[in-house]
Amino acid sequence: MDIASRVRIIASREFSRHIDDVQPETKLVTFGIDYIDIACLAIELQDRLGIELSHAELERLEKPTATVADLIGMVERAKVMA
């Protein structure tokens, strides 16, 4: 399974959303999440995928323009560095 699919599945579980609602173009703000939700997602991604995400990267996900694609890209970059 590719990273994008794994990220979408993990995010759908963390945000209690159907996988079809977690598309790359979907803005994260549409899930009604806050920084705590993002931090919990980051912990889950780090545990399941063996990556490290920095505080600065997570702050970028708080921007109203941040999308699932941004999250996937962040994880893909972290995976390359792991």
PyMOL Python script that loads the backbone (N, CA, C, O; Angstrom):
from pymol import cmd

cmd.read_pdbstr("""\
ATOM      1  N   MET A   1       0.854  -1.182   0.000  1.00  0.00           N
ATOM      2  CA  MET A   1       0.000   0.000   0.000  1.00  0.00           C
ATOM      3  C   MET A   1       0.898   1.243   0.000  1.00  0.00           C
ATOM      4  O   MET A   1       1.875   1.311   0.745  1.00  0.00           O
ATOM      5  N   ASP A   2       0.560   2.209  -0.832  1.00  0.00           N
ATOM      6  CA  ASP A   2       1.385   3.411  -0.920  1.00  0.00           C
ATOM      7  C   ASP A   2       1.157   4.334   0.288  1.00  0.00           C
ATOM      8  O   ASP A   2       0.187   4.191   1.032  1.00  0.00           O
ATOM      9  N   ILE A   3       2.073   5.268   0.447  1.00  0.00           N
ATOM     10  CA  ILE A   3       2.031   6.173   1.605  1.00  0.00           C
ATOM     11  C   ILE A   3       0.755   7.011   1.601  1.00  0.00           C
ATOM     12  O   ILE A   3       0.139   7.196   2.650  1.00  0.00           O
ATOM     13  N   ALA A   4       0.355   7.514   0.451  1.00  0.00           N
ATOM     14  CA  ALA A   4      -0.848   8.350   0.388  1.00  0.00           C
ATOM     15  C   ALA A   4      -2.062   7.593   0.916  1.00  0.00           C
ATOM     16  O   ALA A   4      -2.859   8.152   1.671  1.00  0.00           O
ATOM     17  N   SER A   5      -2.207   6.350   0.534  1.00  0.00           N
ATOM     18  CA  SER A   5      -3.338   5.539   1.003  1.00  0.00           C
ATOM     19  C   SER A   5      -3.258   5.299   2.499  1.00  0.00           C
ATOM     20  O   SER A   5      -4.266   5.373   3.200  1.00  0.00           O
ATOM     21  N   ARG A   6      -2.070   5.014   2.982  1.00  0.00           N
ATOM     22  CA  ARG A   6      -1.900   4.778   4.417  1.00  0.00           C
ATOM     23  C   ARG A   6      -2.212   6.034   5.219  1.00  0.00           C
ATOM     24  O   ARG A   6      -2.862   5.958   6.262  1.00  0.00           O
ATOM     25  N   VAL A   7      -1.755   7.188   4.741  1.00  0.00           N
ATOM     26  CA  VAL A   7      -2.029   8.450   5.432  1.00  0.00           C
ATOM     27  C   VAL A   7      -3.527   8.727   5.444  1.00  0.00           C
ATOM     28  O   VAL A   7      -4.075   9.126   6.471  1.00  0.00           O
ATOM     29  N   ARG A   8      -4.183   8.521   4.325  1.00  0.00           N
ATOM     30  CA  ARG A   8      -5.628   8.752   4.243  1.00  0.00           C
ATOM     31  C   ARG A   8      -6.391   7.841   5.210  1.00  0.00           C
ATOM     32  O   ARG A   8      -7.328   8.285   5.874  1.00  0.00           O
ATOM     33  N   ILE A   9      -5.996   6.587   5.287  1.00  0.00           N
ATOM     34  CA  ILE A   9      -6.661   5.642   6.190  1.00  0.00           C
ATOM     35  C   ILE A   9      -6.462   6.052   7.644  1.00  0.00           C
ATOM     36  O   ILE A   9      -7.417   6.081   8.420  1.00  0.00           O
ATOM     37  N   ILE A  10      -5.236   6.366   8.007  1.00  0.00           N
ATOM     38  CA  ILE A  10      -4.947   6.770   9.389  1.00  0.00           C
ATOM     39  C   ILE A  10      -5.693   8.057   9.738  1.00  0.00           C
ATOM     40  O   ILE A  10      -6.270   8.170  10.820  1.00  0.00           O
ATOM     41  N   ALA A  11      -5.680   9.023   8.823  1.00  0.00           N
ATOM     42  CA  ALA A  11      -6.380  10.285   9.063  1.00  0.00           C
ATOM     43  C   ALA A  11      -7.886  10.070   9.187  1.00  0.00           C
ATOM     44  O   ALA A  11      -8.532  10.691  10.031  1.00  0.00           O
ATOM     45  N   SER A  12      -8.444   9.203   8.363  1.00  0.00           N
ATOM     46  CA  SER A  12      -9.888   8.958   8.436  1.00  0.00           C
ATOM     47  C   SER A  12     -10.263   8.358   9.784  1.00  0.00           C
ATOM     48  O   SER A  12     -11.311   8.685  10.342  1.00  0.00           O
ATOM     49  N   ARG A  13      -9.431   7.499  10.298  1.00  0.00           N
ATOM     50  CA  ARG A  13      -9.696   6.905  11.620  1.00  0.00           C
ATOM     51  C   ARG A  13      -9.537   7.940  12.732  1.00  0.00           C
ATOM     52  O   ARG A  13     -10.372   8.029  13.632  1.00  0.00           O
ATOM     53  N   GLU A  14      -8.469   8.712  12.661  1.00  0.00           N
ATOM     54  CA  GLU A  14      -8.217   9.714  13.709  1.00  0.00           C
ATOM     55  C   GLU A  14      -9.297  10.793  13.741  1.00  0.00           C
ATOM     56  O   GLU A  14      -9.670  11.275  14.810  1.00  0.00           O
ATOM     57  N   PHE A  15      -9.792  11.165  12.573  1.00  0.00           N
ATOM     58  CA  PHE A  15     -10.782  12.247  12.487  1.00  0.00           C
ATOM     59  C   PHE A  15     -12.214  11.723  12.423  1.00  0.00           C
ATOM     60  O   PHE A  15     -13.155  12.496  12.248  1.00  0.00           O
ATOM     61  N   SER A  16     -12.377  10.397  12.567  1.00  0.00           N
ATOM     62  CA  SER A  16     -13.703   9.758  12.532  1.00  0.00           C
ATOM     63  C   SER A  16     -14.476  10.138  11.266  1.00  0.00           C
ATOM     64  O   SER A  16     -15.635  10.548  11.324  1.00  0.00           O
ATOM     65  N   ARG A  17     -13.812   9.993  10.141  1.00  0.00           N
ATOM     66  CA  ARG A  17     -14.403  10.307   8.833  1.00  0.00           C
ATOM     67  C   ARG A  17     -14.336   9.086   7.935  1.00  0.00           C
ATOM     68  O   ARG A  17     -13.473   8.224   8.101  1.00  0.00           O
ATOM     69  N   HIS A  18     -15.246   9.021   6.992  1.00  0.00           N
ATOM     70  CA  HIS A  18     -15.202   7.964   5.983  1.00  0.00           C
ATOM     71  C   HIS A  18     -14.003   8.246   5.075  1.00  0.00           C
ATOM     72  O   HIS A  18     -13.683   9.402   4.795  1.00  0.00           O
ATOM     73  N   ILE A  19     -13.355   7.193   4.625  1.00  0.00           N
ATOM     74  CA  ILE A  19     -12.169   7.343   3.779  1.00  0.00           C
ATOM     75  C   ILE A  19     -12.457   8.183   2.531  1.00  0.00           C
ATOM     76  O   ILE A  19     -11.572   8.894   2.053  1.00  0.00           O
ATOM     77  N   ASP A  20     -13.664   8.112   2.005  1.00  0.00           N
ATOM     78  CA  ASP A  20     -14.017   8.900   0.815  1.00  0.00           C
ATOM     79  C   ASP A  20     -14.018  10.403   1.092  1.00  0.00           C
ATOM     80  O   ASP A  20     -13.914  11.203   0.162  1.00  0.00           O
ATOM     81  N   ASP A  21     -14.135  10.792   2.363  1.00  0.00           N
ATOM     82  CA  ASP A  21     -14.104  12.210   2.745  1.00  0.00           C
ATOM     83  C   ASP A  21     -12.683  12.742   2.888  1.00  0.00           C
ATOM     84  O   ASP A  21     -12.477  13.950   2.999  1.00  0.00           O
ATOM     85  N   VAL A  22     -11.711  11.848   2.887  1.00  0.00           N
ATOM     86  CA  VAL A  22     -10.306  12.231   3.103  1.00  0.00           C
ATOM     87  C   VAL A  22      -9.570  12.121   1.770  1.00  0.00           C
ATOM     88  O   VAL A  22      -8.801  11.188   1.542  1.00  0.00           O
ATOM     89  N   GLN A  23      -9.819  13.082   0.907  1.00  0.00           N
ATOM     90  CA  GLN A  23      -9.210  13.143  -0.421  1.00  0.00           C
ATOM     91  C   GLN A  23      -8.048  14.138  -0.404  1.00  0.00           C
ATOM     92  O   GLN A  23      -8.039  15.053   0.420  1.00  0.00           O
ATOM     93  N   PRO A  24      -7.071  13.977  -1.294  1.00  0.00           N
ATOM     94  CA  PRO A  24      -5.917  14.890  -1.290  1.00  0.00           C
ATOM     95  C   PRO A  24      -6.284  16.370  -1.341  1.00  0.00           C
ATOM     96  O   PRO A  24      -5.609  17.190  -0.718  1.00  0.00           O
ATOM     97  N   GLU A  25      -7.335  16.725  -2.069  1.00  0.00           N
ATOM     98  CA  GLU A  25      -7.687  18.141  -2.194  1.00  0.00           C
ATOM     99  C   GLU A  25      -8.499  18.677  -1.016  1.00  0.00           C
ATOM    100  O   GLU A  25      -8.763  19.877  -0.943  1.00  0.00           O
ATOM    101  N   THR A  26      -8.896  17.799  -0.096  1.00  0.00           N
ATOM    102  CA  THR A  26      -9.712  18.217   1.043  1.00  0.00           C
ATOM    103  C   THR A  26      -8.896  19.073   2.013  1.00  0.00           C
ATOM    104  O   THR A  26      -7.800  18.692   2.424  1.00  0.00           O
ATOM    105  N   LYS A  27      -9.440  20.216   2.365  1.00  0.00           N
ATOM    106  CA  LYS A  27      -8.774  21.076   3.356  1.00  0.00           C
ATOM    107  C   LYS A  27      -8.992  20.487   4.744  1.00  0.00           C
ATOM    108  O   LYS A  27     -10.091  20.046   5.079  1.00  0.00           O
ATOM    109  N   LEU A  28      -7.943  20.485   5.536  1.00  0.00           N
ATOM    110  CA  LEU A  28      -8.008  19.897   6.868  1.00  0.00           C
ATOM    111  C   LEU A  28      -9.025  20.611   7.761  1.00  0.00           C
ATOM    112  O   LEU A  28      -9.626  19.987   8.635  1.00  0.00           O
ATOM    113  N   VAL A  29      -9.218  21.906   7.547  1.00  0.00           N
ATOM    114  CA  VAL A  29     -10.169  22.653   8.388  1.00  0.00           C
ATOM    115  C   VAL A  29     -11.592  22.123   8.231  1.00  0.00           C
ATOM    116  O   VAL A  29     -12.417  22.318   9.124  1.00  0.00           O
ATOM    117  N   THR A  30     -11.899  21.460   7.122  1.00  0.00           N
ATOM    118  CA  THR A  30     -13.252  20.935   6.932  1.00  0.00           C
ATOM    119  C   THR A  30     -13.574  19.815   7.916  1.00  0.00           C
ATOM    120  O   THR A  30     -14.738  19.461   8.099  1.00  0.00           O
ATOM    121  N   PHE A  31     -12.536  19.256   8.551  1.00  0.00           N
ATOM    122  CA  PHE A  31     -12.745  18.208   9.538  1.00  0.00           C
ATOM    123  C   PHE A  31     -13.040  18.772  10.929  1.00  0.00           C
ATOM    124  O   PHE A  31     -13.357  18.020  11.851  1.00  0.00           O
ATOM    125  N   GLY A  32     -12.936  20.087  11.078  1.00  0.00           N
ATOM    126  CA  GLY A  32     -13.198  20.706  12.373  1.00  0.00           C
ATOM    127  C   GLY A  32     -12.175  20.324  13.433  1.00  0.00           C
ATOM    128  O   GLY A  32     -12.517  20.159  14.604  1.00  0.00           O
ATOM    129  N   ILE A  33     -10.927  20.185  13.022  1.00  0.00           N
ATOM    130  CA  ILE A  33      -9.871  19.753  13.947  1.00  0.00           C
ATOM    131  C   ILE A  33      -9.085  20.937  14.477  1.00  0.00           C
ATOM    132  O   ILE A  33      -9.095  22.024  13.901  1.00  0.00           O
ATOM    133  N   ASP A  34      -8.407  20.701  15.586  1.00  0.00           N
ATOM    134  CA  ASP A  34      -7.542  21.723  16.166  1.00  0.00           C
ATOM    135  C   ASP A  34      -6.126  21.150  16.308  1.00  0.00           C
ATOM    136  O   ASP A  34      -5.839  20.050  15.837  1.00  0.00           O
ATOM    137  N   TYR A  35      -5.252  21.916  16.965  1.00  0.00           N
ATOM    138  CA  TYR A  35      -3.860  21.484  17.069  1.00  0.00           C
ATOM    139  C   TYR A  35      -3.724  20.163  17.826  1.00  0.00           C
ATOM    140  O   TYR A  35      -2.863  19.348  17.495  1.00  0.00           O
ATOM    141  N   ILE A  36      -4.550  19.951  18.818  1.00  0.00           N
ATOM    142  CA  ILE A  36      -4.498  18.694  19.575  1.00  0.00           C
ATOM    143  C   ILE A  36      -4.808  17.507  18.649  1.00  0.00           C
ATOM    144  O   ILE A  36      -4.148  16.469  18.716  1.00  0.00           O
ATOM    145  N   ASP A  37      -5.807  17.672  17.795  1.00  0.00           N
ATOM    146  CA  ASP A  37      -6.147  16.613  16.834  1.00  0.00           C
ATOM    147  C   ASP A  37      -4.986  16.357  15.878  1.00  0.00           C
ATOM    148  O   ASP A  37      -4.683  15.210  15.548  1.00  0.00           O
ATOM    149  N   ILE A  38      -4.348  17.424  15.442  1.00  0.00           N
ATOM    150  CA  ILE A  38      -3.197  17.291  14.542  1.00  0.00           C
ATOM    151  C   ILE A  38      -2.051  16.581  15.258  1.00  0.00           C
ATOM    152  O   ILE A  38      -1.382  15.729  14.674  1.00  0.00           O
ATOM    153  N   ALA A  39      -1.827  16.931  16.521  1.00  0.00           N
ATOM    154  CA  ALA A  39      -0.766  16.290  17.302  1.00  0.00           C
ATOM    155  C   ALA A  39      -1.052  14.798  17.484  1.00  0.00           C
ATOM    156  O   ALA A  39      -0.143  13.976  17.373  1.00  0.00           O
ATOM    157  N   CYS A  40      -2.297  14.448  17.761  1.00  0.00           N
ATOM    158  CA  CYS A  40      -2.670  13.036  17.908  1.00  0.00           C
ATOM    159  C   CYS A  40      -2.465  12.284  16.597  1.00  0.00           C
ATOM    160  O   CYS A  40      -1.981  11.152  16.594  1.00  0.00           O
ATOM    161  N   LEU A  41      -2.833  12.913  15.492  1.00  0.00           N
ATOM    162  CA  LEU A  41      -2.613  12.308  14.185  1.00  0.00           C
ATOM    163  C   LEU A  41      -1.114  12.105  13.949  1.00  0.00           C
ATOM    164  O   LEU A  41      -0.695  11.054  13.464  1.00  0.00           O
ATOM    165  N   ALA A  42      -0.320  13.104  14.290  1.00  0.00           N
ATOM    166  CA  ALA A  42       1.128  13.007  14.095  1.00  0.00           C
ATOM    167  C   ALA A  42       1.713  11.843  14.889  1.00  0.00           C
ATOM    168  O   ALA A  42       2.564  11.113  14.382  1.00  0.00           O
ATOM    169  N   ILE A  43       1.269  11.669  16.113  1.00  0.00           N
ATOM    170  CA  ILE A  43       1.758  10.556  16.940  1.00  0.00           C
ATOM    171  C   ILE A  43       1.417   9.226  16.287  1.00  0.00           C
ATOM    172  O   ILE A  43       2.249   8.321  16.222  1.00  0.00           O
ATOM    173  N   GLU A  44       0.188   9.118  15.807  1.00  0.00           N
ATOM    174  CA  GLU A  44      -0.247   7.885  15.147  1.00  0.00           C
ATOM    175  C   GLU A  44       0.571   7.626  13.878  1.00  0.00           C
ATOM    176  O   GLU A  44       1.003   6.499  13.635  1.00  0.00           O
ATOM    177  N   LEU A  45       0.778   8.658  13.082  1.00  0.00           N
ATOM    178  CA  LEU A  45       1.587   8.512  11.859  1.00  0.00           C
ATOM    179  C   LEU A  45       3.015   8.116  12.196  1.00  0.00           C
ATOM    180  O   LEU A  45       3.589   7.242  11.548  1.00  0.00           O
ATOM    181  N   GLN A  46       3.588   8.753  13.205  1.00  0.00           N
ATOM    182  CA  GLN A  46       4.962   8.445  13.605  1.00  0.00           C
ATOM    183  C   GLN A  46       5.069   7.001  14.080  1.00  0.00           C
ATOM    184  O   GLN A  46       6.011   6.297  13.716  1.00  0.00           O
ATOM    185  N   ASP A  47       4.109   6.556  14.893  1.00  0.00           N
ATOM    186  CA  ASP A  47       4.143   5.187  15.400  1.00  0.00           C
ATOM    187  C   ASP A  47       3.962   4.156  14.292  1.00  0.00           C
ATOM    188  O   ASP A  47       4.679   3.157  14.242  1.00  0.00           O
ATOM    189  N   ARG A  48       3.008   4.401  13.410  1.00  0.00           N
ATOM    190  CA  ARG A  48       2.687   3.410  12.374  1.00  0.00           C
ATOM    191  C   ARG A  48       3.663   3.407  11.202  1.00  0.00           C
ATOM    192  O   ARG A  48       3.892   2.366  10.586  1.00  0.00           O
ATOM    193  N   LEU A  49       4.240   4.568  10.893  1.00  0.00           N
ATOM    194  CA  LEU A  49       5.089   4.672   9.709  1.00  0.00           C
ATOM    195  C   LEU A  49       6.571   4.840  10.015  1.00  0.00           C
ATOM    196  O   LEU A  49       7.394   4.862   9.100  1.00  0.00           O
ATOM    197  N   GLY A  50       6.916   4.958  11.289  1.00  0.00           N
ATOM    198  CA  GLY A  50       8.319   5.073  11.669  1.00  0.00           C
ATOM    199  C   GLY A  50       8.981   6.348  11.196  1.00  0.00           C
ATOM    200  O   GLY A  50      10.119   6.328  10.725  1.00  0.00           O
ATOM    201  N   ILE A  51       8.268   7.461  11.320  1.00  0.00           N
ATOM    202  CA  ILE A  51       8.784   8.757  10.867  1.00  0.00           C
ATOM    203  C   ILE A  51       8.823   9.728  12.029  1.00  0.00           C
ATOM    204  O   ILE A  51       8.306   9.443  13.109  1.00  0.00           O
ATOM    205  N   GLU A  52       9.436  10.871  11.804  1.00  0.00           N
ATOM    206  CA  GLU A  52       9.457  11.976  12.759  1.00  0.00           C
ATOM    207  C   GLU A  52       8.898  13.210  12.079  1.00  0.00           C
ATOM    208  O   GLU A  52       9.321  13.560  10.978  1.00  0.00           O
ATOM    209  N   LEU A  53       7.949  13.871  12.726  1.00  0.00           N
ATOM    210  CA  LEU A  53       7.393  15.123  12.222  1.00  0.00           C
ATOM    211  C   LEU A  53       7.700  16.226  13.240  1.00  0.00           C
ATOM    212  O   LEU A  53       7.462  16.066  14.437  1.00  0.00           O
ATOM    213  N   SER A  54       8.222  17.326  12.751  1.00  0.00           N
ATOM    214  CA  SER A  54       8.614  18.409  13.646  1.00  0.00           C
ATOM    215  C   SER A  54       7.417  19.278  14.026  1.00  0.00           C
ATOM    216  O   SER A  54       6.378  19.263  13.366  1.00  0.00           O
ATOM    217  N   HIS A  55       7.589  20.017  15.082  1.00  0.00           N
ATOM    218  CA  HIS A  55       6.563  20.963  15.542  1.00  0.00           C
ATOM    219  C   HIS A  55       6.267  21.988  14.445  1.00  0.00           C
ATOM    220  O   HIS A  55       5.110  22.341  14.216  1.00  0.00           O
ATOM    221  N   ALA A  56       7.305  22.461  13.775  1.00  0.00           N
ATOM    222  CA  ALA A  56       7.122  23.452  12.702  1.00  0.00           C
ATOM    223  C   ALA A  56       6.286  22.883  11.562  1.00  0.00           C
ATOM    224  O   ALA A  56       5.452  23.587  10.992  1.00  0.00           O
ATOM    225  N   GLU A  57       6.504  21.612  11.227  1.00  0.00           N
ATOM    226  CA  GLU A  57       5.708  20.983  10.168  1.00  0.00           C
ATOM    227  C   GLU A  57       4.245  20.890  10.580  1.00  0.00           C
ATOM    228  O   GLU A  57       3.346  21.157   9.783  1.00  0.00           O
ATOM    229  N   LEU A  58       4.020  20.513  11.822  1.00  0.00           N
ATOM    230  CA  LEU A  58       2.641  20.384  12.303  1.00  0.00           C
ATOM    231  C   LEU A  58       1.932  21.733  12.326  1.00  0.00           C
ATOM    232  O   LEU A  58       0.732  21.809  12.063  1.00  0.00           O
ATOM    233  N   GLU A  59       2.666  22.790  12.639  1.00  0.00           N
ATOM    234  CA  GLU A  59       2.060  24.128  12.643  1.00  0.00           C
ATOM    235  C   GLU A  59       1.569  24.510  11.248  1.00  0.00           C
ATOM    236  O   GLU A  59       0.566  25.212  11.115  1.00  0.00           O
ATOM    237  N   ARG A  60       2.267  24.056  10.213  1.00  0.00           N
ATOM    238  CA  ARG A  60       1.833  24.345   8.844  1.00  0.00           C
ATOM    239  C   ARG A  60       0.471  23.740   8.542  1.00  0.00           C
ATOM    240  O   ARG A  60      -0.284  24.263   7.723  1.00  0.00           O
ATOM    241  N   LEU A  61       0.163  22.637   9.208  1.00  0.00           N
ATOM    242  CA  LEU A  61      -1.122  21.974   8.985  1.00  0.00           C
ATOM    243  C   LEU A  61      -2.284  22.723   9.623  1.00  0.00           C
ATOM    244  O   LEU A  61      -3.445  22.430   9.338  1.00  0.00           O
ATOM    245  N   GLU A  62      -1.980  23.680  10.478  1.00  0.00           N
ATOM    246  CA  GLU A  62      -3.028  24.493  11.102  1.00  0.00           C
ATOM    247  C   GLU A  62      -3.532  25.606  10.183  1.00  0.00           C
ATOM    248  O   GLU A  62      -4.582  26.194  10.443  1.00  0.00           O
ATOM    249  N   LYS A  63      -2.806  25.892   9.133  1.00  0.00           N
ATOM    250  CA  LYS A  63      -3.219  26.956   8.214  1.00  0.00           C
ATOM    251  C   LYS A  63      -4.527  26.565   7.534  1.00  0.00           C
ATOM    252  O   LYS A  63      -4.743  25.392   7.228  1.00  0.00           O
ATOM    253  N   PRO A  64      -5.401  27.545   7.297  1.00  0.00           N
ATOM    254  CA  PRO A  64      -6.693  27.238   6.674  1.00  0.00           C
ATOM    255  C   PRO A  64      -6.575  26.651   5.265  1.00  0.00           C
ATOM    256  O   PRO A  64      -7.514  26.030   4.768  1.00  0.00           O
ATOM    257  N   THR A  65      -5.441  26.846   4.636  1.00  0.00           N
ATOM    258  CA  THR A  65      -5.250  26.333   3.273  1.00  0.00           C
ATOM    259  C   THR A  65      -4.634  24.932   3.239  1.00  0.00           C
ATOM    260  O   THR A  65      -4.518  24.341   2.166  1.00  0.00           O
ATOM    261  N   ALA A  66      -4.239  24.392   4.398  1.00  0.00           N
ATOM    262  CA  ALA A  66      -3.586  23.079   4.446  1.00  0.00           C
ATOM    263  C   ALA A  66      -4.556  21.984   4.007  1.00  0.00           C
ATOM    264  O   ALA A  66      -5.715  21.954   4.419  1.00  0.00           O
ATOM    265  N   THR A  67      -4.054  21.093   3.168  1.00  0.00           N
ATOM    266  CA  THR A  67      -4.880  20.016   2.628  1.00  0.00           C
ATOM    267  C   THR A  67      -4.333  18.648   3.029  1.00  0.00           C
ATOM    268  O   THR A  67      -3.244  18.532   3.591  1.00  0.00           O
ATOM    269  N   VAL A  68      -5.107  17.637   2.730  1.00  0.00           N
ATOM    270  CA  VAL A  68      -4.650  16.269   2.942  1.00  0.00           C
ATOM    271  C   VAL A  68      -3.402  16.015   2.098  1.00  0.00           C
ATOM    272  O   VAL A  68      -2.502  15.296   2.533  1.00  0.00           O
ATOM    273  N   ALA A  69      -3.335  16.591   0.907  1.00  0.00           N
ATOM    274  CA  ALA A  69      -2.142  16.450   0.059  1.00  0.00           C
ATOM    275  C   ALA A  69      -0.908  17.030   0.747  1.00  0.00           C
ATOM    276  O   ALA A  69       0.183  16.474   0.625  1.00  0.00           O
ATOM    277  N   ASP A  70      -1.069  18.137   1.467  1.00  0.00           N
ATOM    278  CA  ASP A  70       0.056  18.705   2.221  1.00  0.00           C
ATOM    279  C   ASP A  70       0.529  17.723   3.286  1.00  0.00           C
ATOM    280  O   ASP A  70       1.729  17.537   3.485  1.00  0.00           O
ATOM    281  N   LEU A  71      -0.419  17.102   3.961  1.00  0.00           N
ATOM    282  CA  LEU A  71      -0.094  16.101   4.973  1.00  0.00           C
ATOM    283  C   LEU A  71       0.632  14.915   4.341  1.00  0.00           C
ATOM    284  O   LEU A  71       1.644  14.452   4.867  1.00  0.00           O
ATOM    285  N   ILE A  72       0.123  14.432   3.227  1.00  0.00           N
ATOM    286  CA  ILE A  72       0.754  13.305   2.535  1.00  0.00           C
ATOM    287  C   ILE A  72       2.177  13.666   2.117  1.00  0.00           C
ATOM    288  O   ILE A  72       3.097  12.871   2.306  1.00  0.00           O
ATOM    289  N   GLY A  73       2.366  14.855   1.553  1.00  0.00           N
ATOM    290  CA  GLY A  73       3.698  15.298   1.147  1.00  0.00           C
ATOM    291  C   GLY A  73       4.663  15.367   2.320  1.00  0.00           C
ATOM    292  O   GLY A  73       5.829  14.990   2.204  1.00  0.00           O
ATOM    293  N   MET A  74       4.168  15.847   3.440  1.00  0.00           N
ATOM    294  CA  MET A  74       4.981  15.946   4.653  1.00  0.00           C
ATOM    295  C   MET A  74       5.437  14.548   5.099  1.00  0.00           C
ATOM    296  O   MET A  74       6.596  14.350   5.463  1.00  0.00           O
ATOM    297  N   VAL A  75       4.525  13.603   5.065  1.00  0.00           N
ATOM    298  CA  VAL A  75       4.852  12.235   5.469  1.00  0.00           C
ATOM    299  C   VAL A  75       5.818  11.597   4.469  1.00  0.00           C
ATOM    300  O   VAL A  75       6.752  10.904   4.873  1.00  0.00           O
ATOM    301  N   GLU A  76       5.609  11.819   3.184  1.00  0.00           N
ATOM    302  CA  GLU A  76       6.508  11.272   2.169  1.00  0.00           C
ATOM    303  C   GLU A  76       7.922  11.808   2.345  1.00  0.00           C
ATOM    304  O   GLU A  76       8.888  11.052   2.234  1.00  0.00           O
ATOM    305  N   ARG A  77       8.054  13.102   2.620  1.00  0.00           N
ATOM    306  CA  ARG A  77       9.387  13.686   2.858  1.00  0.00           C
ATOM    307  C   ARG A  77      10.029  13.090   4.114  1.00  0.00           C
ATOM    308  O   ARG A  77      11.223  12.789   4.122  1.00  0.00           O
ATOM    309  N   ALA A  78       9.243  12.923   5.159  1.00  0.00           N
ATOM    310  CA  ALA A  78       9.767  12.355   6.406  1.00  0.00           C
ATOM    311  C   ALA A  78      10.186  10.899   6.201  1.00  0.00           C
ATOM    312  O   ALA A  78      11.172  10.440   6.778  1.00  0.00           O
ATOM    313  N   LYS A  79       9.437  10.191   5.385  1.00  0.00           N
ATOM    314  CA  LYS A  79       9.747   8.778   5.129  1.00  0.00           C
ATOM    315  C   LYS A  79      11.085   8.641   4.393  1.00  0.00           C
ATOM    316  O   LYS A  79      11.858   7.721   4.662  1.00  0.00           O
ATOM    317  N   VAL A  80      11.348   9.558   3.470  1.00  0.00           N
ATOM    318  CA  VAL A  80      12.609   9.534   2.732  1.00  0.00           C
ATOM    319  C   VAL A  80      13.780   9.786   3.686  1.00  0.00           C
ATOM    320  O   VAL A  80      14.852   9.198   3.537  1.00  0.00           O
ATOM    321  N   MET A  81      13.563  10.657   4.658  1.00  0.00           N
ATOM    322  CA  MET A  81      14.628  11.014   5.595  1.00  0.00           C
ATOM    323  C   MET A  81      14.815   9.965   6.693  1.00  0.00           C
ATOM    324  O   MET A  81      15.843   9.957   7.370  1.00  0.00           O
ATOM    325  N   ALA A  82      13.840   9.091   6.874  1.00  0.00           N
ATOM    326  CA  ALA A  82      13.902   8.086   7.967  1.00  0.00           C
ATOM    327  C   ALA A  82      14.896   6.987   7.669  1.00  0.00           C
ATOM    328  O   ALA A  82      15.068   6.074   8.476  1.00  0.00           O
TER     329      ALA A  82
END
""", "prot")
cmd.dss("prot")
cmd.show_as("cartoon", "prot")
cmd.util.cbc("prot")
cmd.orient("prot")
